[in-house]
Amino acid sequence: MKKIGILGSTGSIGTQTLEVIDKNSGKYQVDFLSAKTNAKLLCEQAKKYNVKTICILDESHFDFCKRKLPEAEILFGRKGLLSLASNNQIDLMVNALVGSSGMQPTVNAINSGVDVALSNKESMVMAGSYINDLCDKNNVEIFPMDSEHSAIWQCLRGESMDQINKIILTGSGGPFRTKPIKDFDNIQLEDALKHPNWDMGKKITIDSATMMNKGLEVIEAYWLFKVPIEKIEIIVHPQSIVHSLVEFIDGSIKAQLGLPDMKIPIQYALSYPNHDNIKWQSLDLSKIKLLTFESPDLKKFPCIKLAYDAIKKGGSHPVALNVANDIVVESFLNRDISFNQIPKFIETAIEHHSYINSPDLNDINNIQTEIEDILKLIIKKGSR
Ligand code: MN3
């Protein structure tokens, strides 16, 4: 049995990971789970999967968990989470945390010699170079859970990296793909939370609406597959059936297809290098009929350019981009800023941060504090 630990088990990816584990009975043993605030679901999961150790980030739920699970070891807070992530008794850690705070747990798992199934793209965006070095040093692998990266990963199997011409990331274009740019001023939170194809958490749904999600995924692909940034492209594909493509030097293109269901990439990350014999909904192309593709509109979605610029400038720029995005998205979710202010505030925050050439973990933490301070001022001033 493969021993699995899941960080963020009550979120969208976490619950779907447990669904995959459910279907594959006897293959996986769940050793730990963590959640931010949903103590009720966390305890239910722990009971169902007979999990001995859990962590609840929000300390105020500690007593509740203790009552529900008197036998279990219950950790809490950031410290508890980081110590879970350092557990070296498991075979694979699923990192389904959302946002910048997911980066350090990835680092801890790698330092403990544990492979990571990574849904937290922010880990690679902020610390891709550092994490790659650490993986080499500890002989650890990262298995992408992001659907696009899982697609690329599958297309690259058996291929040699010097024969790749380009990686083409697909994106649905989000809910505002066809909305005229003049109407972007009136976008409400409720509009942005409606994703056409994927059922996801709130943060990534907003990232899809701004298309920052695709920008972050470009950076994630850059570090995961180690190809030059000029060789990574985005194509908008509203049906979300083609999950990404790889073009080789002879012009041949491979793609990976499927219905938009995260359980397929999740299962592949758990079962790699095998395709497990559990079939989720299957794709009937005759029912889909039409697959369309178009270039992304960089005027409507300036976040894409911000992401490309950040990785081209390198150093601490991607860190600043990611941290700033986390904060402004949170502000948008709290209705403190407007949709159009998201890219503007991110750009300003990046411009004002103190550039560092090759940031270590300490620098990354400092940049986080610096960006928070910068944005506090701007958001106050720019608030509606
Ligand atoms: Mn994705």
Residues whose N, C-alpha, C, O or C-beta is under 5 A from the ligand:
A	BS01	MN3	D146 S147 E148
